[in-house]
Amino acid sequence: CMKKILSLLLAGVMSAMLLAGCGTTANDPDPASSSTPPAGEEERSITIAQSANFSMGFAPGVQSYEATYYMNNFYESLVEYRDGEYLPCLATDWAASDDGLTYTFHLRDDVQFNDGTAFNAEAVKLYFDNMKSVIGTSANYGQLDMLTTEITVDDEYTVSFHLSRPYYNVLNDLSMAMPRGILSAAAFNEDGSLNTEYLMTHTPGTGPYMFESVNETATEYTFVKNPNYWGEEPDVNRFTVKVIPESKVAAMRAGEVDFIMGSDTLDANSYLELSQVEGITGVISDFDFVTEFIALNDEVAPLDDLNVRTAIQMAIDKESIAQNIYSGLRTKADSVMPAAMPYCVATVSTPDYDMDGAIALLEGSGWVDSNGDGIREKDGTALSFTITSPSTGVYDNMVLFFQSSMAELGIEIKTNPIDLMAFMQQVFMEDNYEMTAYMSYWFPYDPYTFVANMYPSTDYTDPSGIYSTDPQVAKALAIMSDEDAKKLIGGLYNTDDPVVVQEIYTAALDSANESSVVIPLNYRNEYAVFNNEVIESYTFNSIPNHVDVAAIHLK
């Protein structure tokens, strides 16, 4: 049961998740742009603002929400994903057997962990063997650990993963720095469990940076270059993460911080304000990497009525949300997953905005306001629902817009913002909601985890070993029978044929778009602001909301 709790919370918190070295998107700076170095160049340090501290330390695969954004600076994976390709990282090359059951990786022979121990095939085997119990059998981080029957050391720098059945997503799973960036043996206790106490103040990886210190109030963390780093030396020598829960704009204006990353840290209006300040530059990624959505519980009447769900979606002006609530920094969604993500080819789009059509659809289905209170009813049942959302401030304006739109349609919406962990408990653990406002898990967990979680059962004791860790997404294929939905999504667990995988994805996305259970509102790009008197440029990581310090080029 504890494994189920952990896996469900991981699914939720994720949503709340490279040149020479990997995990960075560093580009060689133009020599002409670095003509006259400023005074104090030797220090080459920056300060980054963050909303909360690293309360769970730097252990992979646990509730380390804030640390997730920084893991790629410390830990590297065997392969990396960049611009639609899987490229070498700690592995130089790899090959799959003809039957798809064995993947063999040849490792770099010039790498050390930052604690001075050797990186080799034994270290890789130890890490993955120990992490299997940490990650568990859920599909939150893909299926690799569940399907791996054995990891063998073929020679000092060659390691093989042996699978129980073919799996189409091995390389993507291995590209996740969280939780498959490789740590040294020091990260584990003798029994193979994570040494979480040690990992509160250590980052024993192979990446360009490592933990140095934290102040007594846990509000400033300092990280320095890894002296054993094998890749191209980064521009920044050291960086300090300063915890500033609410006054980040003022801190940036005052020059107390040099860099702020992400819409989880800085709202759209604050980004626009800061990006127009002299001495501050704003940059926006060009990759839609996460979906904001409203989820309807079709097991609650009358949300089991497709016409009601469709009308609700038709009455939401998604373009207005993107332009007016998010200041044009997001893109209107027409599918539950962005088309730019791998395999996300849908032939059915979600319904367009059409308030008149939505009203006609409800009235044609017998939903009318017979007593003049503004709320439609039918057979004694009123269209009145409660929408539950995390009280982080992220969803507030969107929920109010939705409430107003539904009032125009003749549906009463009551709002229920609750603490994030209470949201996890009520929605993910208890499946107790009528509507939610939330987001998907972000790339590279999207689209793979999202589509896998369309499996219409959260029963982790199912003999098949297949189950969804997200009750919201598990209902996404509402127009299909449970039997057909299980057969469709279960097919992902039995193939490594990209043609078959594409067919499954298209069928699943089409069904979800037509079902109007998960109603996609917008796709999020990422943004960052920086002090342009200190920083020359920043290039986003392939996971845009991850802070990639090695991709920061200084003046």
N, C-alpha and C positions, 0 to 999 in steps of 0.2 A: 504494500500500500504506500510506503514511503517513497518508493521509486515512482509510483504514479503521481504522487503529490509533487515531487521534484520535477518530473517531466512536464506536468501541466503548468507549473509555475515558470519553468524555463520558456515554454511557448509564449506565455504572457509577457514575461519580462523582456524577451527578445523584441516583442512588439513595442513596448514601452517606450545586429546585433546581428618598375621594381628593378631594375637594372641588374646591376651588379648584385646588390642584395635584393631580397624580395620583401614584399609587404610595403614597399614604397613605390611611388610613381615619379621619383626624382628624374628630372630632365637636366641635361648639362646646361648650366646658365651661360648666357652669352658673355664672353669675356669683356666685351665693351660695356656691359651694364655694371661692371664691378670695378670701375676705374679708381675712385678715391675712397679707400675704406675709412669709415668714421673712427673717431677716437674710441679707444677701449675695444678695438677689434679682437684683441686676444681673448676676451671673455666669450664673445659670440654666443650670448645667452638670450633667451626670451622668456616671457611669462604668459601663460595661457589661462584664461578664465574658465572655470567649470562650476556647475551648479551644486554639486554635492561631493563629499569626500569618497575615498576608496574604502568604504567601510568594511568590505569583505576581502580586501587585499587584492592579490593578483593571481589567484588560482583560476585555471580554466575550467569551464563547465559547471560553475557554481553561480550563486546569485550575485555576481560581480557586475551589476548593471553599468555603473560609471566606468569601471575599468575596461569594459568591453570596447569602448571607443579608443582605447590606447594599446590594446594587446599587441597589435601589429608592430609596434615599436620595439617590443621585447622578444616576441616569439615568432618564429617563422615555420612555415609548413613545407611539405615535400614539393608541392607544386603551387603555382599562383595563377589566378585568373586575371587577365588583363585584355581589354578591348576584344572580347569574344573568344579568346584563346586561352588554353591552359599551357603555361610556360614553366620551364625549370625554375626551381628555387633551391631547396636543400637537396633535391634529386636532380641529377643532370639529364637523365633520360629514363624511359620506362617502356614496358611492353606488356601486353595482355595475351594470355594463352588463347588458342583458337576456340576453346569451349567457354571462355569468359570467366573461368573460375580462379585464375591465378593472375595477379598483377605483380610484376617484378620491377623494382626501382633500384637504379644505380645512384649512389650518393656522392656528394662532393667529398673530397678527401683533404680539404684545406680549411675545415671548420672546427672551431672549439666553442663550447659554451662559455658564457661570460664568467663562470666560476673556475675556468681553467681545465675542466674535464673534457674528454674527447667526444666529439660527435661521430658516431659510426652506426653500423647496423644493429649492434647490441643496444645502443641507446634508443634507437627508433623502436625496436621490439619492446624494450622495457616500458617505454612511454605508452605505446598503444595497448599493451597487455594490461597495464595498470588503469588506464583511462576507460577501459571497456565498462567496468563496474560503475564508474563515475557518470558516464554519459547514459548508460542504461540502454533499454531496448526501444525507446520511443523514437519517432521519426523526426524529432525537433532538429537534429543535426544530420539528417539523412540516415540511411540504413546501413552504412558501412560497418559499424561496430557490431550491429545485430547479425550481419551476414558473415563476418569474419570468423572462420573456425580456427585458424592458426596463422601465426606470423613466424616465418622462418628466416634465420640468418644464413644466407647462402655463402657469403664471405665477408670480410671486414667492412666492405662498403657496398654490399648488395643485400637487399631485404625483399621478401615476397609476402604478399597478402593472399591467403587462400580463402575463397568464399564458398558458402554452401549452395549458392545459386547465382546466375549472372545478374549483374546490377549495372544499370545504365549510367549511374552518377558517381562512380568511384572517384574520379578526378576532382569533381566539384566538392565532394565531401572532404577530400584531403587538402583542398585549397583554403579551408576555413581556419584562419589563424586562431579564432575562438570557436571551438575548443581543440583544434588539431595542430596548433603551433607547438613545436616540440620543446619540452623542458628537460633539464638534466635530472639525473637520479636524485639529486638533493631535494627535489620537489615532493618526494614520496617517503613515507615511513617504511619501516622494514616489512610490514605486512602488505605493502603496495598501495595503501590509502594515501590520499593527498595530505601532505604536511601543511595544513592550512595556517598554522601559527608561523611557520617559516616563510610562507608565501605572503604574509602580511607586509613584510619588509624586504622581500627579495624577488627578483624576476630572473630566474636562472635559465635564460634562453640564449639564442644565437643572433638576435636582432641587433639593430644599430645602437640601441640605448638600454640602460639598466637603471634600476632603483638606486638612489644614493641616500636620501634622508627624508624625514617628515618632521614637522615641528610638533611641539607638545600638544597643540590644540587640533592637530590633524586638519589644518586649513591650508598648509603649503607643503607640497611634495616636490622634491627635486630629483631629476633624472640626469644622468651623464652618459657620454659616449661609452659604448662597450669597447674596451681596449683590445679585445680579441676579434672584433668584427671583421669578417672576411670580405665584405662588399665594398663598394665605393664609399669613401669617408663622407659623412653628411656635413652640411654647412654649419648647423647649430651644434655647439659644443655641449651645452647643457640647457635644460628647460625646467621651469618651475610651473606646476599646476596649482593655481590659487583658487580656493573655494570661495565663490561669491554667489550666494543664493539668489539675490534680488537686484543688486545695484551694479550689474555688469556694464550697462551703458555709461553710467557715471565714471566707473573705473577706466573704461576705454577712453573716454574723453579726457580724463585726467592723466593719461599716460601710465597708469598703474599696471595695465596689462597690454600685451602686444598682439594678441591673437584670440579670437573667439570663434569656435566652430559650431555650426549646426542649429537647426530649427528646434531641436530639443533643448537647446541652451539659450537661444535668442529668438524672440518672436519676430514675425515679419515686419511689423512697424519699427521695431528697434533696429533691425537690419537696415531698413531703408533710411532711417534717421542717421545711423552711424556711417553708412556708405557715402553720404553726402557731406560729411564733415571733412574739412581740409586736414590732410595728414593721415586720413584713414581710407583704405581701399576695400571695396566689397567685391567678392567673386562668387559666381554661381556655377554649380556643376551642370553638365548637360545630359544627365542620366536620370530617368524616372526610376527610383529604386524602392519605393514603398507606396502602398495604397492606403488612403484614409477611407473608412467605410462606416456605414450604419448597418448593423445586423438585426434582422427580424427573427423572432423565434416562431417558426411555423408550427410548432407543437402547441402554441397558445392560440385558441380561437379568438377572433376571426382571422388571425394572421395565417391560418391554414388555407385561406382563400386566395388563390393566385391573383384574382382580379384586384383584391384589396392591396396585395403586395405590389403589383404592377402599378396601380394608381399612385401609391406612395412614392415609388421611384419616379414616375412621370411628373410628379408635382414638385420635384426638387430641381431648382435652377443651379446646376453644378458649375456652369460658367460664372455665374454671379458669385458663388462661394470662392472660386479660384481668384477672381479679379478683385472682389470687394473685401472679403475676409482675409485673404492671403496676399493681397496687393499685387496680384499677377505673378507671384512667385511659385505658383503651383499650376498644374495642367488638369483641365477637366477630364474625368475618367469616363470611358465608354466600355470598359471591360474590367473584370475583377483583378486582372493582372496587366501591367503595362506591356504593350506589344513589343517593346524593345528587349524584353527579357527573353532568355533562351526558351524555346518551345512554345512561347505565348502567342500562337497564331489562333485567333478566334474568328469564326465565320458568322457569329451572331453577336451583335452589339446590345448593350443595355438600352432600354427605351429612351428616346429623346425627351427633353423637357417639353411638356404640353399640359398646362394646367387645365385648359378647357377639356382636353381629351381625358384627363384623369377624373375630372368631375363627372363627365358623361359615362365613364367606365363604372364608377361607383353607383351612379343613379340607375344605369342599366342593369346593375346587379341587385338593385333593391335597397341600396343604402341611401336614405333620405333623412333630412332634418324635419321631423314631423311636428316638433314642439317649439321650434324657433330659438333653441338655445345655442345654435351654431355647431352642434355635434350631430353627425349622422348616426342613425340607428336602423336596426333591422331585426324583426322578431324579438324585440325587447333587449337586444344587445347594442350598446353604444360603441362607436369607434373611439375608444379612449385607452391610451397606453402610457406606460412609464418608460423613459429612456434612461438607462444607467450608463455612466461614463466615469473614468478616473478624474478626480478633482485636481488635476495637475495644472489646469489653466489652458492646456493645449486645445481642448475640445469645446470650451465654453461658448465662444462666439458662433461656431458652426452649429452647435446644438440649439442655440437661440434662433438662428436662421431657420433651422429645420422645424422648430416649434411654430414659428410664424407661418411658414409655408403650409404646414399641416392644418393650421387654423383656417387658412384660406380654402383648403380642400374640404374642411368640415370634420377634421380629426383632432381630438384633444390630446396633447402631449404634455405629460408631467415630467419634470426633470429630476434626476436622482444622481448628482455628482457625489462620488464617494472616494475615500482614500484608495490609492493604487493597490495596496495589498488586500484591502477589503473587496475591491473589484475582482482581483484574482480569485479570491475565495468564493464570492457569490456567483461569478460567471463561469470561471474555468473549473472550479471544483464542484459547485452545487448545481450548475446549469440552471440557475434561477434568475431569469430575466424575461422581459417582453421585447425590449429593443436595447441595443447598445451602440455607443459611438466608440470606435477604436481604430486600430491600424494593423496592417499586415506585418510580417516579421523583418522585412527589408532584405535586399540582396546581400549575400548569396543564399540566405535561407529561403527567400522568395526566388523563384516560384516553386521550388521543389517541396519545401515543407508545407507551403500553403496548399498545393494540389494534393499532396499525400494526406493532409488533414481533412480533405473532402470525403474521406472514408466515413460512412455514416454510422459510426459506432465509436464510443469512447470507452468501451469495455476492454480494459487492459488484460483481462484473463482469457480473451478469445483464443481458442486453440491455434488459430492461424498465426498468432503473434502480431496481427495487423490491427491497429486501432488509431483513432484520432486523438490528439491531445488538445484540441480546441473545439468546444461545443458549438461555437458560433459557425465555424467553417464546416464542421461535420454536417450541418444542415443545408449546405450550399446547393446540393443537387436535388432540390425538393421536388422537381417535376419528374424525377426518375424514381423507380421503386428502390427500396433498400437493397434488394437482391441485385438489381442491375448496377447500382452505384458501387456496391462492394466488388462486383465482378470487374467493373471498369477500373477503379482505383487500385484494386488488388493486382491488376495486370502490371503495374509499375514494379512490383516485387518479383517479377519473373522474366524480365527481359533486359537485354542490353542493346537491343536493336533500335537505333534512333528513329527509324520510320514508324515502328510500333509505338514508341514513346510519344512521338508527335501526334499520332492518331488519338492516343489516350488524352493528351493535354487538350487538343482541340475539342474533343467531345465533352470533356469536363468543363472547360471554360465556356463553351456554348451553352451547356445546361445551366451553369451557374448564372450566366448573364440573363438567361430567360426566366430563371426561377425567382429572381428578385428577393432572395433571402439575404445574401451579402450584397448590399447596394454600394458600389464603389463611387466615391465622391470626387476624389482628385488624386493625382500622382504627385509625389513630393520629389523635387530636386533638393540638393543641399546647398548651403551657402556658408561663407565665412567672411569675417572682417579682420583686417590687420593694420598695424601701424606701419605706414609706408615710408616712414623715416628710418625704420629699423629693418623691415622686411621688403625684399625686392619683389618676390612672387610666391605663389602657392599653387601646386598642382594637386587636384583631388585624387585620393586613393580610388581604386576600383570599387571599394565600398565607401561611398562618398561621405557618410557621416562618421567615419573613423578618422581620427586625427593622425596625419602622417607627417611627423616632424621632419623626417629625412627629405620630404618634398618641399620643405620651406627653404627658400634661398634668401640669404641676408644681403643687405646693401654692401 
